[in-house]
């Protein structure tokens, strides 16, 4: 298990307590690698306390370069397992989580697996926020991922706090992109879903395991509209960064077409937002305006870099 953390020593202790209670088959050897991404709080003391309390079960590694993707890639390099599972420092995993999440990954048929991510028990969203459905924003609030009770093949990328892969997938396709993932001053993410889409593009298959359950904390500072708008803006930037530079059209740089198209889409969404009546639809459309604005901004930034290279 790889757990990357930054300045969340209190929630880290809760997360480690939950994974320490994991129940696995006696034949399975497993450990937890805590990757401290340059924390300045009591993170190291918390991790080392678990290393003493559970000898051989918990290990501590320090990664000084800021950015979650740097910490994830350090965890992959320092890990020992044939199967690598990932969790975050603000979740609680059920005792059967690790066993259920990784059970499908021992025969080679599946490259990876993703499980169910639910908000902390007792959470009730405000009236303007839908967790799922056509206006669902739960993935931003708590990485909400719940596609039903039936296990089966995934057709979309799971999220980073509840996923596992055969180690050879990283050896074959590389690690997490370091130009993505949260870091100081940026909430741009997509590092987890981009890796999964890389596997899909290569023909690899991922398994959905609903019995592998993670409960994600919902901090008060996330239950406000400003958080969602910032998140959606950065997500739009991340999607364009993931797509990268696309080929020119008849010798004309594609951004000459992409930027006007993006602006037109933004204006159309803004009109729909202003005309929407129900609170959940209205706010979802507003975040969509921020999302497409982020796409346009990233396309423009890429175009400026490309012009400089020319």
ABEGO torsion letter per residue (X at the ends): XBBBBBGBAAAAAAAAAAAAABBBBAABBBBBBBBBBGBABAAAAAAAAAAAABBGABBBBBBABBEAAAAAAAAAAABABABBBBBBAABBBBAAAAAAAAAAAAAGABABBBBBBBBBBGBBBBAABBABEAABAAAAAAGBBBAEABBEBBABBBBAABBBBBAAAAAAAEBBBAABEBBBGBABBGAAAAAAAAAAAAGBBBBBBAABBBBBBBBAAABBAAAAAAAAAAAAAAAAAAAEBBBBBGGBBAAAAAAAAAAAAAAAAAAAAAABABAAAAAAAAAAAAAAAAAAAAAAAAAAAAAAAX
